[in-house]
Amino acid sequence: MTILTLARPSGSRDDRSFLLQRAQPAMTGLIDGSLSTLAPIFAVAFATHRPLYAFFAGLATAIGAGVSMAFSEGLSDTGDLTGRGSPVLRGAITGGGTFAGGIFHTLPFLIPGYAAAIGAAIAVVGSELLILAWLRHKFFHTSFARSFLAITVGGAIIAALSAALGVAAAG
């Protein structure tokens, strides 16, 4: 059995299989989890100023999104025609990535102080965006700056809209 290394020439069959069957489902999950869970977490945080409420909203969203993405990816194709491998494995990778992407910026809301929780969550989101851009650069040979910009724009739009909804809900 051959172990995939980053030193292998790109474009080899093993590299392509790794990208299609592992890296792409993981990136889909991580990006979806990191971005889609921002809205409910920050809306609840801004509406209630109660970090624990935002934590439970984030936890529920990360779990729900993870399960949803696992089933979506697992049921999207059998892998026979596309060469994308086992649907169960792809679903597990995508669902796990989605949960991971959503839970990390949820954890700061275990901090009881509202301002500290928001500050920590924003720092975690910034770190997530850097990591996602680096992963896209590393595995998909995209420009780090272009990846960071694309992911940041999506995150900024979601965060701004959800914060505005939270502020509107608070009155």
KOLDRENZA-101572 format. One record per residue: residue number from 1; x, y, z of N, C-alpha, C, O in turn. Coordinates in Angstrom, 1 decimal. Example, Ala and Ser with C-alpha at 12.3 -4.5 7.8 and 13.67 -1.06 7.14 Angstrom:
<recs>
{rec 1; {13.2; -5.7; 7.8}; {12.3; -4.5; 7.8}; {13.2; -3.3; 7.8}; {14.2; -3.3; 8.5}}
{rec 2; {12.8; -2.2; 7.1}; {13.7; -1.1; 7.1}; {12.9; 0.0; 7.9}; {13.4; 1.1; 8.0}}
</recs>
This chain:
<recs>
{rec 1; {0.8; -1.2; 0.0}; {0.0; 0.0; 0.0}; {0.9; 1.2; 0.0}; {1.9; 1.3; 0.8}}
{rec 2; {0.6; 2.2; -0.9}; {1.3; 3.4; -1.0}; {0.7; 4.5; -0.1}; {-0.5; 4.6; 0.0}}
{rec 3; {1.6; 5.2; 0.6}; {1.1; 6.3; 1.5}; {1.3; 7.6; 0.7}; {2.4; 7.8; 0.1}}
{rec 4; {0.2; 8.4; 0.6}; {0.3; 9.6; -0.2}; {1.1; 10.6; 0.6}; {1.0; 10.9; 1.8}}
{rec 5; {2.1; 11.2; -0.1}; {2.9; 12.3; 0.5}; {2.7; 13.5; -0.4}; {2.4; 13.4; -1.6}}
{rec 6; {3.0; 14.7; 0.2}; {2.9; 15.9; -0.6}; {4.0; 16.0; -1.6}; {3.9; 16.9; -2.4}}
{rec 7; {5.1; 15.2; -1.4}; {6.2; 15.3; -2.3}; {5.9; 14.6; -3.7}; {6.7; 14.8; -4.6}}
{rec 8; {4.9; 13.8; -3.7}; {4.5; 13.1; -5.0}; {4.2; 14.1; -6.1}; {3.6; 15.1; -5.8}}
{rec 9; {4.5; 13.8; -7.3}; {4.2; 14.7; -8.4}; {2.7; 14.9; -8.5}; {1.9; 13.9; -8.4}}
{rec 10; {2.2; 16.1; -8.6}; {0.8; 16.3; -8.6}; {0.3; 15.8; -9.9}; {0.9; 15.7; -11.0}}
{rec 11; {-1.0; 15.4; -9.9}; {-1.6; 14.8; -11.1}; {-1.6; 13.3; -11.1}; {-2.2; 12.7; -12.0}}
{rec 12; {-0.9; 12.6; -10.2}; {-0.8; 11.2; -10.2}; {-2.2; 10.6; -9.8}; {-3.0; 11.4; -9.2}}
{rec 13; {-2.5; 9.4; -10.2}; {-3.7; 8.8; -9.9}; {-4.0; 8.8; -8.4}; {-5.2; 9.0; -8.0}}
{rec 14; {-3.0; 8.5; -7.5}; {-3.2; 8.5; -6.1}; {-3.6; 9.9; -5.6}; {-4.4; 10.0; -4.7}}
{rec 15; {-2.9; 10.9; -6.1}; {-3.2; 12.2; -5.7}; {-4.7; 12.6; -6.1}; {-5.4; 13.2; -5.3}}
{rec 16; {-5.1; 12.2; -7.3}; {-6.4; 12.6; -7.7}; {-7.5; 11.8; -6.9}; {-8.5; 12.4; -6.5}}
{rec 17; {-7.2; 10.6; -6.5}; {-8.1; 9.8; -5.7}; {-8.2; 10.5; -4.3}; {-9.3; 10.6; -3.7}}
{rec 18; {-7.0; 10.8; -3.8}; {-7.0; 11.5; -2.4}; {-7.8; 12.8; -2.5}; {-8.6; 13.0; -1.5}}
{rec 19; {-7.6; 13.6; -3.5}; {-8.3; 14.8; -3.6}; {-9.8; 14.6; -3.7}; {-10.6; 15.3; -3.0}}
{rec 20; {-10.2; 13.7; -4.6}; {-11.7; 13.5; -4.8}; {-12.4; 12.8; -3.6}; {-13.5; 13.1; -3.3}}
{rec 21; {-11.7; 11.8; -3.0}; {-12.3; 11.0; -2.0}; {-12.1; 11.5; -0.6}; {-12.9; 11.1; 0.3}}
{rec 22; {-11.1; 12.3; -0.3}; {-10.8; 12.7; 1.1}; {-10.7; 14.2; 1.2}; {-11.5; 14.8; 2.0}}
{rec 23; {-9.8; 14.9; 0.5}; {-9.6; 16.3; 0.6}; {-10.8; 17.1; 0.3}; {-11.2; 18.0; 1.0}}
{rec 24; {-11.4; 16.9; -0.9}; {-12.5; 17.7; -1.3}; {-13.7; 17.5; -0.4}; {-14.3; 18.6; 0.0}}
{rec 25; {-14.1; 16.3; 0.0}; {-15.2; 16.2; 1.0}; {-14.9; 16.9; 2.3}; {-15.7; 17.5; 3.0}}
{rec 26; {-13.6; 16.8; 2.8}; {-13.2; 17.5; 4.0}; {-13.3; 19.0; 3.9}; {-13.8; 19.7; 4.8}}
{rec 27; {-12.8; 19.5; 2.8}; {-12.9; 21.0; 2.6}; {-14.3; 21.5; 2.5}; {-14.7; 22.5; 3.0}}
{rec 28; {-15.1; 20.7; 1.8}; {-16.5; 21.1; 1.7}; {-17.2; 21.2; 3.0}; {-17.8; 22.2; 3.4}}
{rec 29; {-16.9; 20.2; 3.9}; {-17.5; 20.2; 5.2}; {-16.9; 21.3; 6.1}; {-17.7; 22.0; 6.7}}
{rec 30; {-15.6; 21.5; 6.1}; {-15.0; 22.5; 6.9}; {-15.5; 23.9; 6.5}; {-15.8; 24.7; 7.4}}
{rec 31; {-15.5; 24.2; 5.2}; {-16.0; 25.5; 4.8}; {-17.4; 25.7; 5.1}; {-17.8; 26.7; 5.6}}
{rec 32; {-18.3; 24.7; 4.8}; {-19.7; 24.8; 5.1}; {-19.9; 25.0; 6.6}; {-20.7; 25.9; 7.0}}
{rec 33; {-19.3; 24.2; 7.4}; {-19.4; 24.3; 8.8}; {-18.9; 25.6; 9.4}; {-19.6; 26.2; 10.3}}
{rec 34; {-17.8; 26.1; 8.9}; {-17.3; 27.3; 9.4}; {-18.2; 28.5; 9.0}; {-18.3; 29.4; 9.8}}
{rec 35; {-18.7; 28.5; 7.8}; {-19.5; 29.6; 7.4}; {-21.0; 29.6; 7.8}; {-21.6; 30.5; 8.3}}
{rec 36; {-21.6; 28.4; 7.5}; {-23.1; 28.3; 7.7}; {-23.5; 28.4; 9.2}; {-24.6; 28.9; 9.5}}
{rec 37; {-22.6; 28.0; 10.1}; {-23.0; 28.1; 11.5}; {-22.8; 29.5; 12.1}; {-23.2; 29.7; 13.2}}
{rec 38; {-22.1; 30.4; 11.4}; {-21.9; 31.7; 11.9}; {-23.2; 32.4; 12.2}; {-23.4; 33.1; 13.2}}
{rec 39; {-24.1; 32.3; 11.2}; {-25.4; 33.0; 11.3}; {-26.2; 32.8; 12.6}; {-26.5; 33.7; 13.3}}
{rec 40; {-26.6; 31.5; 12.9}; {-27.3; 31.3; 14.1}; {-26.6; 31.7; 15.4}; {-27.2; 32.2; 16.3}}
{rec 41; {-25.3; 31.4; 15.4}; {-24.5; 31.7; 16.6}; {-24.5; 33.2; 16.9}; {-24.8; 33.6; 18.0}}
{rec 42; {-24.1; 33.9; 15.9}; {-24.0; 35.4; 16.1}; {-25.3; 36.1; 16.3}; {-25.4; 37.1; 17.0}}
{rec 43; {-26.3; 35.6; 15.5}; {-27.7; 36.2; 15.7}; {-28.2; 36.0; 17.1}; {-28.7; 36.9; 17.7}}
{rec 44; {-28.0; 34.8; 17.7}; {-28.4; 34.6; 19.0}; {-27.6; 35.3; 20.0}; {-28.1; 35.9; 21.0}}
{rec 45; {-26.3; 35.4; 19.8}; {-25.4; 36.1; 20.7}; {-25.8; 37.6; 20.8}; {-25.9; 38.2; 21.8}}
{rec 46; {-26.0; 38.2; 19.6}; {-26.3; 39.6; 19.6}; {-27.7; 39.9; 20.0}; {-28.0; 41.0; 20.6}}
{rec 47; {-28.6; 39.0; 19.8}; {-30.0; 39.2; 20.3}; {-30.2; 39.1; 21.8}; {-30.9; 39.8; 22.4}}
{rec 48; {-29.5; 38.1; 22.4}; {-29.7; 37.8; 23.8}; {-28.6; 38.3; 24.7}; {-28.9; 38.5; 25.9}}
{rec 49; {-27.4; 38.5; 24.2}; {-26.3; 38.9; 25.0}; {-26.0; 37.8; 26.1}; {-25.5; 38.1; 27.2}}
{rec 50; {-26.4; 36.6; 25.8}; {-26.3; 35.4; 26.7}; {-25.4; 34.4; 26.0}; {-25.9; 33.7; 25.1}}
{rec 51; {-24.1; 34.4; 26.3}; {-23.2; 33.4; 25.6}; {-23.6; 32.0; 25.7}; {-23.5; 31.3; 24.7}}
{rec 52; {-24.2; 31.5; 26.8}; {-24.6; 30.1; 26.8}; {-25.7; 29.8; 25.8}; {-25.8; 28.7; 25.3}}
{rec 53; {-26.6; 30.8; 25.6}; {-27.7; 30.6; 24.6}; {-27.0; 30.4; 23.2}; {-27.4; 29.6; 22.4}}
{rec 54; {-26.0; 31.3; 22.9}; {-25.3; 31.2; 21.6}; {-24.5; 29.9; 21.5}; {-24.5; 29.3; 20.4}}
{rec 55; {-24.0; 29.4; 22.6}; {-23.3; 28.1; 22.6}; {-24.3; 27.0; 22.2}; {-23.9; 26.2; 21.3}}
{rec 56; {-25.4; 26.9; 22.8}; {-26.4; 25.9; 22.5}; {-26.9; 26.0; 21.1}; {-27.1; 25.0; 20.4}}
{rec 57; {-27.1; 27.2; 20.6}; {-27.5; 27.4; 19.2}; {-26.4; 26.9; 18.3}; {-26.7; 26.3; 17.3}}
{rec 58; {-25.1; 27.2; 18.6}; {-24.0; 26.8; 17.8}; {-23.9; 25.3; 17.8}; {-23.6; 24.7; 16.8}}
{rec 59; {-24.0; 24.7; 19.0}; {-23.9; 23.2; 19.1}; {-25.0; 22.5; 18.3}; {-24.7; 21.6; 17.6}}
{rec 60; {-26.2; 23.0; 18.5}; {-27.3; 22.4; 17.7}; {-27.1; 22.6; 16.2}; {-27.4; 21.7; 15.4}}
{rec 61; {-26.6; 23.7; 15.8}; {-26.4; 24.0; 14.4}; {-25.2; 23.1; 13.9}; {-25.3; 22.6; 12.8}}
{rec 62; {-24.1; 23.0; 14.6}; {-23.0; 22.2; 14.2}; {-23.4; 20.7; 14.0}; {-23.0; 20.0; 13.1}}
{rec 63; {-24.2; 20.2; 15.0}; {-24.7; 18.8; 14.9}; {-25.6; 18.7; 13.8}; {-25.4; 17.7; 13.0}}
{rec 64; {-26.6; 19.5; 13.6}; {-27.6; 19.4; 12.5}; {-26.9; 19.6; 11.2}; {-27.2; 18.8; 10.3}}
{rec 65; {-26.0; 20.5; 11.0}; {-25.3; 20.7; 9.8}; {-24.4; 19.5; 9.4}; {-24.3; 19.1; 8.3}}
{rec 66; {-23.8; 19.0; 10.5}; {-22.9; 17.8; 10.2}; {-23.7; 16.6; 9.8}; {-23.3; 16.0; 8.8}}
{rec 67; {-24.8; 16.4; 10.4}; {-25.6; 15.2; 10.0}; {-26.2; 15.5; 8.6}; {-26.2; 14.6; 7.7}}
{rec 68; {-26.7; 16.7; 8.3}; {-27.2; 17.0; 7.0}; {-26.2; 16.9; 5.9}; {-26.5; 16.3; 4.9}}
{rec 69; {-25.0; 17.4; 6.1}; {-24.0; 17.3; 5.1}; {-23.5; 15.9; 4.9}; {-23.2; 15.5; 3.8}}
{rec 70; {-23.5; 15.1; 6.0}; {-23.1; 13.7; 5.9}; {-24.0; 12.9; 5.0}; {-23.6; 12.2; 4.1}}
{rec 71; {-25.3; 13.2; 5.2}; {-26.3; 12.5; 4.4}; {-26.3; 13.0; 2.9}; {-26.4; 12.3; 2.0}}
{rec 72; {-26.2; 14.3; 2.8}; {-26.2; 14.9; 1.5}; {-25.0; 14.4; 0.6}; {-25.2; 14.0; -0.5}}
{rec 73; {-23.8; 14.4; 1.2}; {-22.7; 13.9; 0.5}; {-22.8; 12.4; 0.2}; {-22.5; 11.9; -0.8}}
{rec 74; {-23.2; 11.6; 1.3}; {-23.3; 10.2; 1.1}; {-24.3; 9.8; 0.1}; {-24.2; 8.7; -0.5}}
{rec 75; {-25.4; 10.5; 0.0}; {-26.4; 10.2; -1.0}; {-26.3; 10.9; -2.3}; {-27.1; 10.6; -3.2}}
{rec 76; {-25.2; 11.7; -2.5}; {-25.1; 12.5; -3.8}; {-24.7; 11.6; -4.9}; {-25.2; 11.8; -6.1}}
{rec 77; {-23.9; 10.6; -4.7}; {-23.6; 9.6; -5.7}; {-23.0; 8.4; -5.1}; {-22.5; 8.4; -4.0}}
{rec 78; {-23.0; 7.3; -5.8}; {-22.5; 6.0; -5.3}; {-20.9; 6.0; -5.4}; {-20.3; 5.2; -4.7}}
{rec 79; {-20.4; 6.9; -6.2}; {-18.9; 6.9; -6.4}; {-18.5; 6.0; -7.5}; {-17.4; 6.1; -8.0}}
{rec 80; {-19.4; 5.1; -8.0}; {-19.0; 4.2; -9.1}; {-18.8; 5.0; -10.4}; {-17.8; 4.7; -11.1}}
{rec 81; {-19.6; 5.9; -10.8}; {-19.4; 6.6; -12.0}; {-18.4; 7.8; -11.9}; {-17.7; 8.0; -12.9}}
{rec 82; {-18.3; 8.4; -10.8}; {-17.5; 9.6; -10.6}; {-16.1; 9.2; -10.1}; {-15.2; 10.1; -10.2}}
{rec 83; {-15.9; 8.1; -9.5}; {-14.6; 7.7; -9.0}; {-14.3; 8.4; -7.6}; {-13.2; 8.5; -7.2}}
{rec 84; {-15.4; 8.9; -7.0}; {-15.2; 9.6; -5.7}; {-15.2; 8.7; -4.5}; {-15.2; 9.2; -3.4}}
{rec 85; {-15.2; 7.4; -4.7}; {-15.1; 6.5; -3.6}; {-16.3; 6.2; -2.8}; {-17.4; 6.6; -3.3}}
{rec 86; {-16.2; 5.6; -1.7}; {-17.3; 5.1; -0.9}; {-18.2; 6.3; -0.4}; {-17.7; 7.2; 0.2}}
{rec 87; {-19.5; 6.2; -0.7}; {-20.3; 7.3; -0.2}; {-20.4; 7.4; 1.3}; {-20.6; 8.5; 1.8}}
{rec 88; {-20.3; 6.3; 2.0}; {-20.3; 6.3; 3.4}; {-19.1; 7.0; 4.0}; {-19.2; 7.8; 4.9}}
{rec 89; {-17.9; 6.7; 3.4}; {-16.7; 7.4; 3.9}; {-16.7; 8.9; 3.6}; {-16.4; 9.7; 4.4}}
{rec 90; {-17.1; 9.2; 2.3}; {-17.2; 10.6; 1.9}; {-18.2; 11.3; 2.8}; {-18.0; 12.5; 3.2}}
{rec 91; {-19.4; 10.7; 3.1}; {-20.4; 11.3; 4.0}; {-19.8; 11.6; 5.4}; {-20.0; 12.6; 6.0}}
{rec 92; {-19.1; 10.6; 5.9}; {-18.5; 10.7; 7.2}; {-17.5; 11.8; 7.3}; {-17.4; 12.6; 8.2}}
{rec 93; {-16.7; 11.9; 6.2}; {-15.6; 13.0; 6.2}; {-16.3; 14.3; 6.1}; {-15.9; 15.3; 6.8}}
{rec 94; {-17.3; 14.5; 5.2}; {-17.9; 15.7; 5.0}; {-18.7; 16.1; 6.3}; {-18.6; 17.3; 6.7}}
{rec 95; {-19.4; 15.2; 6.8}; {-20.2; 15.5; 8.1}; {-19.3; 15.8; 9.2}; {-19.6; 16.8; 10.0}}
{rec 96; {-18.2; 15.1; 9.4}; {-17.3; 15.4; 10.4}; {-16.6; 16.7; 10.2}; {-16.4; 17.5; 11.2}}
{rec 97; {-16.3; 17.1; 9.0}; {-15.7; 18.4; 8.7}; {-16.6; 19.5; 9.0}; {-16.3; 20.5; 9.5}}
{rec 98; {-17.9; 19.3; 8.6}; {-18.9; 20.3; 8.9}; {-19.1; 20.5; 10.4}; {-19.1; 21.7; 10.8}}
{rec 99; {-19.2; 19.5; 11.2}; {-19.3; 19.6; 12.6}; {-18.0; 20.3; 13.2}; {-18.2; 21.3; 14.0}}
{rec 100; {-16.9; 19.9; 12.7}; {-15.6; 20.5; 13.2}; {-15.6; 22.0; 12.9}; {-15.2; 22.9; 13.7}}
{rec 101; {-16.0; 22.3; 11.6}; {-16.0; 23.7; 11.2}; {-17.0; 24.6; 12.0}; {-16.7; 25.8; 12.2}}
{rec 102; {-18.0; 24.0; 12.5}; {-19.0; 24.8; 13.3}; {-18.7; 24.8; 14.8}; {-19.1; 25.8; 15.4}}
{rec 103; {-18.1; 23.8; 15.3}; {-18.0; 23.7; 16.8}; {-16.9; 24.6; 17.3}; {-17.0; 25.1; 18.4}}
{rec 104; {-15.8; 24.8; 16.5}; {-14.7; 25.6; 17.1}; {-15.0; 27.0; 17.4}; {-14.6; 27.5; 18.5}}
{rec 105; {-15.8; 27.7; 16.6}; {-16.2; 29.1; 17.0}; {-17.4; 29.1; 17.9}; {-17.9; 30.2; 18.2}}
{rec 106; {-18.0; 27.9; 18.2}; {-19.0; 27.8; 19.2}; {-18.5; 27.8; 20.6}; {-19.0; 28.3; 21.5}}
{rec 107; {-17.3; 27.1; 20.7}; {-16.7; 26.9; 22.1}; {-16.5; 28.1; 22.9}; {-16.6; 28.1; 24.1}}
{rec 108; {-16.1; 29.2; 22.2}; {-15.8; 30.5; 23.0}; {-17.1; 30.9; 23.8}; {-17.0; 31.7; 24.8}}
{rec 109; {-18.3; 30.5; 23.4}; {-19.5; 31.0; 24.0}; {-19.7; 30.2; 25.3}; {-20.8; 30.4; 26.0}}
{rec 110; {-18.8; 29.3; 25.7}; {-18.8; 28.8; 27.0}; {-18.2; 29.8; 28.0}; {-18.3; 29.6; 29.3}}
{rec 111; {-17.5; 30.8; 27.5}; {-17.0; 31.9; 28.4}; {-18.3; 32.7; 28.9}; {-19.0; 33.1; 28.0}}
{rec 112; {-18.4; 32.9; 30.2}; {-19.6; 33.5; 30.7}; {-19.8; 35.0; 30.3}; {-20.9; 35.5; 30.1}}
{rec 113; {-18.7; 35.7; 30.2}; {-18.8; 37.1; 29.8}; {-19.1; 37.3; 28.4}; {-18.4; 36.8; 27.5}}
{rec 114; {-20.1; 38.2; 28.1}; {-20.5; 38.4; 26.7}; {-19.4; 39.0; 25.8}; {-19.1; 38.4; 24.8}}
{rec 115; {-18.8; 40.1; 26.3}; {-17.7; 40.7; 25.5}; {-16.5; 39.8; 25.2}; {-16.0; 39.7; 24.1}}
{rec 116; {-16.1; 39.0; 26.3}; {-15.0; 38.1; 26.1}; {-15.4; 37.0; 25.2}; {-14.6; 36.6; 24.4}}
{rec 117; {-16.6; 36.5; 25.3}; {-17.0; 35.4; 24.4}; {-17.1; 35.8; 22.9}; {-16.6; 35.1; 22.1}}
{rec 118; {-17.6; 37.0; 22.7}; {-17.7; 37.5; 21.3}; {-16.3; 37.7; 20.8}; {-15.9; 37.4; 19.7}}
{rec 119; {-15.4; 38.4; 21.6}; {-14.0; 38.6; 21.2}; {-13.3; 37.3; 20.9}; {-12.6; 37.2; 19.8}}
{rec 120; {-13.4; 36.3; 21.7}; {-12.8; 35.0; 21.5}; {-13.3; 34.3; 20.2}; {-12.6; 33.8; 19.5}}
{rec 121; {-14.6; 34.4; 20.1}; {-15.3; 33.8; 18.9}; {-14.8; 34.4; 17.6}; {-14.5; 33.8; 16.6}}
{rec 122; {-14.6; 35.8; 17.6}; {-14.1; 36.5; 16.4}; {-12.7; 36.0; 16.1}; {-12.3; 35.8; 15.0}}
{rec 123; {-11.9; 35.9; 17.2}; {-10.5; 35.5; 17.0}; {-10.5; 34.0; 16.4}; {-9.6; 33.7; 15.5}}
{rec 124; {-11.3; 33.2; 16.9}; {-11.4; 31.8; 16.4}; {-11.8; 31.8; 14.9}; {-11.2; 31.1; 14.1}}
{rec 125; {-12.8; 32.6; 14.6}; {-13.3; 32.7; 13.2}; {-12.1; 33.1; 12.3}; {-11.9; 32.6; 11.2}}
{rec 126; {-11.4; 34.2; 12.7}; {-10.2; 34.6; 12.0}; {-9.2; 33.5; 11.7}; {-8.7; 33.4; 10.7}}
{rec 127; {-9.0; 32.8; 12.8}; {-8.0; 31.6; 12.7}; {-8.5; 30.6; 11.7}; {-7.8; 30.0; 10.9}}
{rec 128; {-9.8; 30.3; 11.8}; {-10.4; 29.3; 10.9}; {-10.3; 29.8; 9.4}; {-10.0; 28.9; 8.6}}
{rec 129; {-10.5; 31.0; 9.2}; {-10.4; 31.5; 7.8}; {-9.0; 31.4; 7.3}; {-8.8; 31.0; 6.1}}
{rec 130; {-8.0; 31.7; 8.1}; {-6.6; 31.5; 7.7}; {-6.3; 30.0; 7.4}; {-5.6; 29.7; 6.4}}
{rec 131; {-6.8; 29.1; 8.3}; {-6.5; 27.7; 8.1}; {-7.2; 27.2; 6.9}; {-6.6; 26.4; 6.1}}
{rec 132; {-8.4; 27.6; 6.6}; {-9.1; 27.2; 5.4}; {-8.4; 27.6; 4.1}; {-8.3; 26.9; 3.2}}
{rec 133; {-8.0; 28.9; 4.2}; {-7.2; 29.4; 3.0}; {-5.9; 28.6; 2.8}; {-5.6; 28.3; 1.6}}
{rec 134; {-5.2; 28.3; 3.9}; {-4.0; 27.5; 3.8}; {-4.3; 26.1; 3.2}; {-3.5; 25.6; 2.4}}
{rec 135; {-5.3; 25.5; 3.7}; {-5.7; 24.1; 3.2}; {-6.0; 24.2; 1.8}; {-5.6; 23.3; 1.0}}
{rec 136; {-6.8; 25.1; 1.3}; {-7.1; 25.2; -0.1}; {-5.8; 25.4; -0.9}; {-5.6; 24.8; -2.0}}
{rec 137; {-4.9; 26.3; -0.4}; {-3.6; 26.5; -1.1}; {-2.8; 25.3; -1.2}; {-2.2; 24.9; -2.2}}
{rec 138; {-2.7; 24.6; -0.1}; {-1.9; 23.4; 0.0}; {-2.4; 22.2; -0.8}; {-1.6; 21.6; -1.6}}
{rec 139; {-3.7; 21.9; -0.7}; {-4.2; 20.7; -1.4}; {-4.7; 21.0; -2.8}; {-4.7; 20.1; -3.7}}
{rec 140; {-5.2; 22.2; -3.1}; {-5.8; 22.5; -4.4}; {-5.0; 23.5; -5.2}; {-5.4; 23.9; -6.3}}
{rec 141; {-3.8; 23.9; -4.7}; {-2.9; 24.7; -5.4}; {-3.5; 26.0; -5.8}; {-3.2; 26.5; -6.9}}
{rec 142; {-4.3; 26.6; -5.0}; {-4.9; 27.9; -5.3}; {-4.1; 28.9; -4.6}; {-3.3; 28.6; -3.6}}
{rec 143; {-4.2; 30.1; -5.0}; {-3.4; 31.2; -4.4}; {-4.0; 31.4; -3.0}; {-5.2; 31.5; -2.7}}
{rec 144; {-3.0; 31.5; -2.0}; {-3.4; 31.7; -0.6}; {-4.3; 33.0; -0.5}; {-5.3; 33.0; 0.2}}
{rec 145; {-3.8; 34.1; -1.1}; {-4.5; 35.3; -1.0}; {-5.9; 35.3; -1.6}; {-6.9; 35.7; -1.0}}
{rec 146; {-6.0; 34.6; -2.7}; {-7.3; 34.5; -3.4}; {-8.3; 33.6; -2.5}; {-9.4; 34.0; -2.4}}
{rec 147; {-7.7; 32.5; -2.0}; {-8.6; 31.7; -1.1}; {-9.0; 32.4; 0.1}; {-10.2; 32.4; 0.5}}
{rec 148; {-8.1; 33.1; 0.7}; {-8.4; 33.9; 2.0}; {-9.5; 34.9; 1.7}; {-10.4; 35.1; 2.4}}
{rec 149; {-9.3; 35.6; 0.6}; {-10.3; 36.7; 0.2}; {-11.7; 36.1; -0.1}; {-12.7; 36.6; 0.5}}
{rec 150; {-11.7; 35.0; -0.8}; {-13.0; 34.4; -1.1}; {-13.7; 33.9; 0.2}; {-14.9; 34.1; 0.3}}
{rec 151; {-13.0; 33.2; 1.0}; {-13.6; 32.7; 2.2}; {-13.9; 33.8; 3.2}; {-15.0; 33.7; 3.8}}
{rec 152; {-13.1; 34.8; 3.3}; {-13.4; 35.9; 4.2}; {-14.6; 36.7; 3.7}; {-15.4; 37.2; 4.6}}
{rec 153; {-14.7; 36.9; 2.4}; {-15.9; 37.7; 1.9}; {-17.2; 36.9; 2.3}; {-18.1; 37.5; 2.8}}
{rec 154; {-17.2; 35.6; 2.1}; {-18.4; 34.8; 2.5}; {-18.6; 34.9; 4.0}; {-19.8; 35.1; 4.4}}
{rec 155; {-17.6; 34.8; 4.8}; {-17.7; 34.9; 6.2}; {-18.2; 36.2; 6.7}; {-19.0; 36.3; 7.6}}
{rec 156; {-17.6; 37.3; 6.1}; {-18.0; 38.6; 6.5}; {-19.5; 38.9; 6.1}; {-20.2; 39.6; 6.9}}
{rec 157; {-19.9; 38.5; 5.0}; {-21.3; 38.7; 4.6}; {-22.3; 38.0; 5.6}; {-23.2; 38.6; 6.1}}
{rec 158; {-21.9; 36.7; 5.9}; {-22.8; 36.0; 6.8}; {-22.8; 36.6; 8.2}; {-23.8; 36.7; 8.9}}
{rec 159; {-21.6; 37.0; 8.7}; {-21.5; 37.5; 10.0}; {-22.2; 38.9; 10.1}; {-22.9; 39.1; 11.1}}
{rec 160; {-22.1; 39.7; 9.1}; {-22.7; 41.0; 9.1}; {-24.3; 40.8; 9.1}; {-25.0; 41.5; 9.9}}
{rec 161; {-24.8; 40.0; 8.3}; {-26.2; 39.8; 8.2}; {-26.8; 39.2; 9.5}; {-27.8; 39.6; 10.0}}
{rec 162; {-26.0; 38.2; 10.0}; {-26.5; 37.6; 11.3}; {-26.4; 38.5; 12.5}; {-27.3; 38.5; 13.3}}
{rec 163; {-25.4; 39.3; 12.5}; {-25.3; 40.3; 13.6}; {-26.4; 41.3; 13.5}; {-27.0; 41.7; 14.5}}
{rec 164; {-26.7; 41.8; 12.3}; {-27.8; 42.7; 12.1}; {-29.2; 42.1; 12.5}; {-30.0; 42.8; 13.1}}
{rec 165; {-29.4; 40.8; 12.1}; {-30.6; 40.2; 12.6}; {-30.7; 40.1; 14.1}; {-31.7; 40.3; 14.7}}
{rec 166; {-29.5; 39.8; 14.7}; {-29.5; 39.7; 16.2}; {-29.8; 41.0; 16.8}; {-30.5; 41.1; 17.8}}
{rec 167; {-29.2; 42.1; 16.3}; {-29.4; 43.4; 16.8}; {-30.9; 43.8; 16.6}; {-31.5; 44.4; 17.5}}
{rec 168; {-31.5; 43.5; 15.4}; {-32.9; 43.8; 15.2}; {-33.8; 43.0; 16.1}; {-34.8; 43.5; 16.6}}
{rec 169; {-33.4; 41.8; 16.4}; {-34.2; 41.0; 17.3}; {-34.2; 41.5; 18.7}; {-35.2; 41.4; 19.5}}
{rec 170; {-33.1; 42.1; 19.1}; {-32.9; 42.6; 20.5}; {-33.7; 43.9; 20.7}; {-34.0; 44.3; 21.8}}
{rec 171; {-34.0; 44.5; 19.5}; {-34.8; 45.7; 19.6}; {-34.1; 46.9; 19.7}; {-34.7; 48.0; 19.8}}
</recs>
